[in-house]
Amino acid sequence: MATGFHTCARYDHPVAALVELLGDPRYHEALVESGGARRRAHARRLDPAAHLLRVVVDVWEPALHGGGESRRTMSFELDRGTLRAAWSQRIHGFERRVRAEGTTELIALSPTACELHTRGRIELNIPMIGATLERRLRSQLEADSARERDFTRAWLERALAPKVKPAAKPAGSPSR
């Protein structure tokens, strides 16, 4: 059995700003790390000049059961022409039992505003508890979407803020 989800976030920024942001590995690393102090991530952007933006993020985080760490890999491929992306997450060691994949779509609402729609499907092939865990994960993803939206808004504000250079000292002014 599988469960689906859909989140939507509105941004008061041009769609082109979000395209650049979604292709930036530093953004993906910071987003993952913002979810918990003990997480760490490494992202890389593949084919930066290509029409498709590909980002792969490896995440190591505390295991849910049994101590130690678990590792997952998120792959994200955005087509700059259609403003649509396909994504998937692979939980290492559980590839046959756990599946998470979906799409992301950017919609320009105006020259200065856009929406980011993320749709996905979670499937846990675990007898007796899989469906319950799927619903729990869906609820967690939906709750995390507000935190991710706020993080993304703040990142965009910093990235698009005008760069202010320090004022030059007038000629002949004493220096300390």
Secondary structure, 3 states (H helix, E strand, C coil): CEEEEEEEEEECCCHHHHHHHHCCHHHHHHHHHHCCCCCEEEEEEECCCCCEEEEEEEEEEECCCCCCEEEEEEEEEEECCCCEEEEEEEECCCCCCEEEEEEEEEEEEECCEEEEEEEEEEEECCCCCHHHHHHHHHHHHHHHHHHHHHHHHHHHHHHHCCCCCCCCCCCCCCCC
